[in-house]
Amino acid sequence: MSYEIEAKIKVDALGPIADKLEQLGAMFLQDVQQRDTYFMDAAGQLRENDCALRVRQQIIDDESSALITFKGPRANGKFKNRTEHEIGVANAEIGIKIFESLGYHKKITVEKKRMMWRLNDCEICLDELPTLGCFVEVEGPDEDVISGVLEKLDLHNEPHISQGYAAMMSQKLKQE
């Protein structure tokens, strides 16, 4: 079983964060285009149990790949902390067809550009979402390590966002 522990912070721009990561000697990993399709069951059990089911298509250096992800309910903690299971599939459309065949329906699709970095055992993602803006996600092995990276990035006093992008996008679309 794997766990996801992450902090998410909204920022005005990603350039200054990327510059700071470079100054700190962080390792740039890759640029990624992601298209996440989230699913819901007819009875709403996923939402009721605070779980998420997603198919992610990602393009890295003109190569496409896909992942199916299940995220369990959130645990208590300073940052978002939940069980996460992922598996690769041949392509995103196959994953989508499997879920639809099982009775799940598409709830929302979220697209983003992501720059991925590594610093102090943490993966730092600089995300740009056309409708929502710019965010920094720091995922790491525990809250102390994540807090240390946030401090190095001068983001430790910024408010953390506990919502996922799908929930944020759903709220945004309801407002429009």
N, C-alpha and C positions, 0 to 999 in steps of 0.2 A: 504494500500500500504506500502511495506517495502523498505527501502533503504539499500544499501551496501556501506559503506565508509571504504576503506582499503588502507593501504600502503603495498607495496611488495618490498622486498630488497633481492638481491642475496648475499649470504655469502659463505665463503669457507667451513665451517663445521657447523653442528647443535649442536654438543656436548657443545661447550662453551656457546651457547645461552641457551640451556636447563639448564646448570649449573647456569647461571645468573638468570634465571627465578626462579629456586629453592631458590637461595640466597635471592631473592626479596620477597619470600613467595607466589609466584604465585601458583594457584591450578592446578595440573595436571588433565586433564579431561579424555583423552583416546588416545590410538593409533588406527589409522584407515588406512585401505588399500582402496584406491579409484580408480575407473575406470570411467572416464568421457568420454562419447561419445557425440560429438558436431555434430549438424545438420545444413544443409543449404537448402534453398528452391531453386527451379530451376531458378528463376529469380534473385537470389542474393539479395533480398530485406532485409534479415536479416543483411548481411554484409553492404549494402548501408546505412541502418539506424543505424549502430553501435550497433546491438542487437545480443544476443546469445541465443541459444536454446540447452539445454543439458539434457542428462539422466545420472545420477550418480548412480553407484552401489558402495556401501560401505560395508566393512566387519569390524565389531567391535566384538572382543571376539568370533570369529567363527560364528557370526550371520550376515546374509546378509540383507540389506535393499536397497531401491532405491528411488531416488527423481527425479522429473522433475523440471527443472529450466528455467525460462525465465529471461534474463537480458536486461533491456532497454538501451537506449543510455546514454553515459557518460555525466554527468553534469560538469560544470566548478568547479574547486577547486584544492587545494593543492594535494589531494590524489584522487585515483579512487573513483568515487561517481556515483552510478546508481541505478535505480529502480530494484528490484529483487522480483520475485514471485516464490514460491516453493510449491510443493505438493508431498506427498508420493504416491508411486504406489506399487502394490503387489511384483513386481520384475522388474529389469531393462529390461529384454527381452520384457515384455509387453509394456513398454514405447517406446522402440525402434520400435516394430511392429506397434504401433499406429502412430508414426511419419512417418514411411515408407509408411504406408497405406494412409496417407494424402499427400504423394508426396514429403516429405522431404528426403534427402539422407545424409548418414553418411559422415561427412567431415573429422574428425580426432578423434582418441581416445588417451587420455592422462592418464597414470597410475602414481600414486604417493603413497608414504608412508607419513603419516601425524601424527605428535604428536600435540595434542591440549591442550592448557593451557588457564587459565583465570587470568587476572590481571587488576585491575582498570577499570572495566566495559568493558574491551576489550577481544576479543578472539584472542589468538596468536597461529598461526599454523606454525609449523616447518615442511617444506615440502622437501622431497627428490624425485626428478624425475630422473630416470636412464639416460636419454639423456641430460637433461638440467642442473642438479646439485642441489644445496641446496638453499632454499629460506625461508625467514621469512615473513609471512603475519600478519599484525595487523589490525583487524577489530573492529571498535568501534562506539560509538554513535555520535561522532563529531571529527573534525580535531584536536581540542585542546587536547582532551583526548588521541587520537592516538599519537600525537606529544610527549606528556608526557611519554607515554610508550616507544616510540622509544628512548627518551633521557635516560630513566632508563636502557635500554638495550644497551646503547652506540651505537645505530644505527642511531641517528638523523642526522649525517653528511654524511650518505651513500646515494648514488643516489637511487631514487625511480623508480620502473619499472611500467609503465602504461599499458603495454601489459598483456593480459591474457596468461595462459599456452598454450592454443590452438594455439594462434597466434605465440607464441614463438616456439612451436614445429613445426608448419607449416614452419616457416622460417628455422629452423634447418634442416628439412628434404629436403628442396629445395637446401641447401648448400651441402648436401651429394651426 
